[in-house]
Structures are given as C-alpha cells and as structure tokens.
Amino acid sequence: MAGLQHALALNKDLNQRARERFTSSMRAWVLTDLAAQMQADYEQASIDAGESHNSGEAVHQFLKERGLFKWYSSLRCATQELVWQSVLRAIESDPDSINHVNTATSPTHGGSLALDEKVALPAYSDTMDVHLMPGNYQGGHSQGAEAGVVYDNGLDVFSFGVMGKNLDDIGHSMANFTRLKWPDLNPKLIVDVGCTIGHNTLPWKQTFPEAEVHGLDAASPCLQYGHARAEAMGIPIQFKQALCDALPYSDSNVDVVFSSMFLHELPTELIRAFFNEAHRVLKPGGVLINMELPPNDALGAYDAFYLDWDCFYNNEPFYKNFRDLSYPGLCADAGFAKQDFFQATMPRFTYVSEAEFAEASGAAASFDADTGRLSDTITWYAFGAQKSGDS
C-alpha cells in the first residue's frame, strides 16, 4: 500500500500510516486467507452433510450457522468499519486538507464543476451508509467536500494496493478495452455516470485526449472533491451534478456512456431507467460499457454466494437483485439490438503489458474465482452494447 499519489493526499504521520497499513493488511487476510478457509470448510461440510447446492442463496443458508462463516463475516465487517475510522482520524489531524479542497474550485487545467440544487438525492441514500461509509456519499451533516476526501482515502485503505496507483485501474482497463475493441470509434464526448470522485473518469481523458470527458453524479461533495482532484492532477474533466435517469444530453449526442461499480447500488427501476437514457443519448455506433460484478447465472453457486455477501452484511441492499438480472436483457429492453450485446473479462491494464491485456480482453469472457474478487489476481468484468444505426 503506497498511499495516494496526488497533490490532495492527506498529510499522515508514521502512526497514521501504520494504522492504515494494519487495516489494509487485515482486510487482505480476511478476503484471501480466511476466505479460502471458509470455502474449504463449506466444501467439506457439504460433503459430510451429503448436500449439493445449486444457487448462491442455498450456499448462504447452509453456511449461516457455521462458526467459520460467522467469524469471517464479523471480521470483514469490523475491518470495513476500521477503514473509515482510520481515514476519519487522518482527516481530523489534517483539517487544512478539507479547507484546501473546499477552496480549490477555480479551474486551472480546463475542467469545470456544475452543481445543481434542483438535483435531489434518491430517498434511500439518506437511510443507510452504503458499504458502512459514515455519512454515505453526501457526507451526512459535514460541509463541503469531506465525503469525497473520506471516499478517496478510504478506498485506498480498502483496496490494499490492487486497484492501481491512484485507484484508477478500472478506468484504464475499460477505456483501453474500448480503444482496442472499437478502434474506429474516435469518441468526441464520453460520459461517466455515477462517477463519485472521478477515480475511473480521468483515465478516459488520458486514453482519448481529444475527447471531452464528463463525470456525472448526484452527490455534490464527491463532485466538488473530484473536480479539485482532477485539477490537481492536471486533467480537464467537466463534472456535473445530475441523475442517472435524466441524463443532461440531447438525443444521439454521446459517443460513450460508462459506469463502474454503480449499477449494483441502484434499485431495479433506476437501473432500467439508466439503460433507457444511455440508449437515448448515444449516437449510432456509440457504446454503453459498464464495469460491474459478473451475473449470478455465469457463476457457480459458491462464487455467486461469495459476491452476494455484501448485499446482506455491507449495506448494499440492491447488490443481489442486480446480479440476478439478465444483463443481455437489460440492454435489449432499452432498445439495443441483441446481437450488439458484449461482455468481457480482462486483467488489470496498469499491471500487465498492453499485448497481454489485448490478448486476454479480446478472448471470450472467462469466469473464475478471481473475477471481481479483490486479490492480487483479480480480473475485471464489463458488459454493455453498441448502439446500431437503426436501433
């Protein structure tokens, strides 16, 4: 865990760095070593019981009363809470960081920030702290960009070094997958919906420097921090406060609509509304690409259970419902032609050579225990569709 590599990184003394390294290491142990022990326990216990399970929910029900599952879940929740506690402590010890971000709204590198008081956060976002993050994306009762500071630094601790130098590998992977799969696309306008603070927005500008790149989100604190972060990194991004079911673009005006780890945080009706909006705003030949966890119907019962854990224990109540949906069906229902659906699995772009990435991402999607699971061997999953000229 090297820490954030940009100008808005918090000032941290040795005690704080040790606190965060401990939390990251504990999370890595829970999600790798202890998770492997839990799977081995399940496999032996199901053999002993003479049971075979054909769904993630059946595995969940079988494991719920086993001691190792309870231990795993308890430790995973505890380390998740430690992530945010460690970051909040760092912010308290460096209050100038918040003041610096709150005043860093003047563009110096061509980016912009457009907030809209008429945009109301969905009601459900006020009733829970998603993935146990205090104050959720809007920051509770805090002022200014603090929620963005919490999220950026928290994700750094949370991901224990597997998401790229500036937590941006997903963006680099998806943008370069798009570049390689559609070499003639030449996008002029790229829109990242549900961008939070822009971790995965900036790589699109770095991959397609001639394009205008927009980052959209409903939470103003995240957008405010994201704008300051992008300017500090010298990457011009246009951040806008907007809702996913009312994209602020005219019909057939956007080349790429992108989302990352966003759909599973939406109720089904909003997911469908977003797909409809994506289809509406895309030009013929434009691409909708979503980085997400793979669907349950592509996985074995145990892996489906494992990825659905967050739905029940990590304040992400829409997680399983989303992953139970038909991804090709979502695209087709929004108006994309069935034959234009795609899905792909890929290694992390910033960790391998371009040749290795191109070969792996160009092959048929391949699902295994590493797909979507945080580890040193994680692979990303993407799905979406290209809008045909007559759709």
C-alpha positions, -999 to +999 in steps of 0.1 A: +000+000+000+019+031-013-007+057-005-024+082-028-001+097-054-017+131-060-015+166-045-046+163-024-033+134-004-036+139+033-006+146+054-001+115+076+024+108+103+040+074+109+013+064+134-014+071+109+004+053+081+009+023+104-028+023+114-038+023+077-013-004+067-026-026+095-062-022+084-053-029+048-033-060+057-061-073+079-086-068+051-063-086+026-060-115+051-098-117+056-105-116+018-078-140+008-066-164+035-097-165+057-120-166+027-101-196+014-105-213+048-142-206+047-146-221+013-127-252+023-149-255+054-180-252+032-168-278+007-160-304+034-192-297+054-215-300+024-198-334+016-202-345+052-239-334+051-245-351+017-258-319+003-253-302-031-263-266-036-273-251-070-276-214-060-257-188-040-287-184-017-287-221-009-250-219+000-257-189+021-284-206+041-262-237+046-233-216+059-251-191+081-249-211+113-213-223+108-187-208+131-162-200+104-187-181+084-197-160+114-161-154+122-154-143+086-184-121+084-177-105+118-140-097+109-149-085+074-175-060+089-150-050+116-122-043+091-147-024+069-155-001+098-118+002+106-112+015+071-135+045+076-124+051+112-087+052+102-095+077+075-117+100+097-088+101+122-064+112+094-088+140+084-092+152+119-055+155+123-052+174+089-081+199+089-064+221+064-069+194+037-106+200+038-102+237+036-078+233+007-103+212-013-133+234-005-115+264-019-100+246-049-129+252-073-113+276-098-103+256-129-066+259-138-065+230-163-097+234-183-120+214-161-153+226-147-178+219-119-215+225-124-237+218-093-275+219-094-295+225-063-326+210-081-310+176-082-323+156-052-305+125-040-327+094-040-346+090-007-330+056+000-295+072+000-304+091+032-315+060+051-282+040+051-245+043+050-236+024+018-207-001+024-207+012+060-192+046+050-202+072+076-224+098+060-226+079+027-216+098-005-233+130+006-213+132+039-242+133+064-241+167+082-205+175+072-199+205+050-182+208+016-161+181+001-154+160+032-173+129+018-150+129-012-119+131+010-133+102+031-141+081+000-107+087-018-086+079+012-109+051+024-108+033-009-070+035-008-071+016+025-100-007+014-083-020-018-049-029-003-030-019-034-049-039-061-067-010-079-039+010-093-016+038-083-044+063-079-072+038-076-078+042-113-071+008-129-107+001-136-109+033-157-077+025-175-088-011-182-123-001-195-110+028-216-083+007-232-106-022-238-129+002-256-100+016-276-089-018-287-123-033-294-136-003-314-105+012-330-126+034-353-148+049-326-129+082-322-151+095-294-158+132-290-179+130-259-175+104-231-198+104-201-190+086-168-223+082-149-221+077-111-185+089-112-182+097-074-148+115-073-136+105-107-112+077-100-122+060-132-132+091-151-098+106-156-083+076-174-108+081-202-093+115-209-058+101-207-068+073-232-088+096-255-071+131-251-091+146-279-125+137-263-144+158-239-150+138-208-178+144-183-183+130-148-218+128-135-230+121-100-259+131-077-237+138-047-222+173-047-195+167-021-180+139-042-181+161-074-165+190-055-136+169-044-134+151-077-131+185-095-103+196-072-086+162-075-087+163-113-074+199-114-046+190-090-036+161-114-038+184-144-066+165-162-095+186-176-128+169-167-163+185-168-181+174-136-219+178-134-245+171-108-272+150-125-293+119-120-288+087-140-325+086-151-323+121-165-290+125-184-285+161-194-279+155-231-300+156-262-308+125-282-279+108-301-252+132-288-228+110-268-201+086-280-195+065-248-216+061-217-196+044-190-203+033-154-182+015-129-194-004-098-225+018-100-254-004-111-254-026-080-261+005-059-294+012-077-329-003-073-340-022-104-363+005-117-334+030-117-311+006-135-337+002-163-342+039-165-304+045-168-302+019-196-331+037-214-313+070-210-280+056-222-296+043-253-314+076-259-283+098-257-258+076-275-251+083-312-255+054-336-223+034-332-219+047-297-210+024-268-225+017-234-199+000-212-205-010-176-178-023-153-196-045-127-195-078-109-205-108-132-241-120-132-251-148-109-261-170-138-225-170-150-210-183-118-210-215-097-232-215-066-203-208-041-189-179-061-223-164-065-228-166-027-194-150-021-200-120-043-235-115-029-222-113+007-222-075+006-260-074-001-267-089+034-238-076+055-223-044+039-253-021+035-257-027-002-293-040-004-296-039-042-265-060-049-281-094-053-312-082-071-289-065-098-267-096-102-298-118-106-309-097-136-302-107-172-275-084-184-283-090-221-320-085-212-313-051-197-296-039-229-323-054-252-351-039-231-335-005-235-335-008-273-301-022-281-300-049-307-295-084-291-265-091-314-248-059-302-245-071-266-210-078-254-193-090-222-156-093-214-132-102-186-098-087-185-066-084-164-057-051-148-044-028-176-018-010-154-004-043-141+003-061-174+018-053-208-006-040-235+000-071-255-011-093-226-041-071-220-052-071-256-049-109-259-069-115-227-096-089-232-101-100-268-108-136-258-143-149-248-153-139-213-139-164-188-153-166-152-135-179-122-129-172-085-107-142-094-134-124-114-145-094-094-129-106-061-103-082-046-070-100-047-036-097-064-050-118-093-083-100-098-099-097-132-124-071-142-158-078-159-175-055-183-207-057-203-228-034-225-238-029-261-230-008-291-260+012-305-266+002-340-276+027-367-313+015-368-318+009-330 
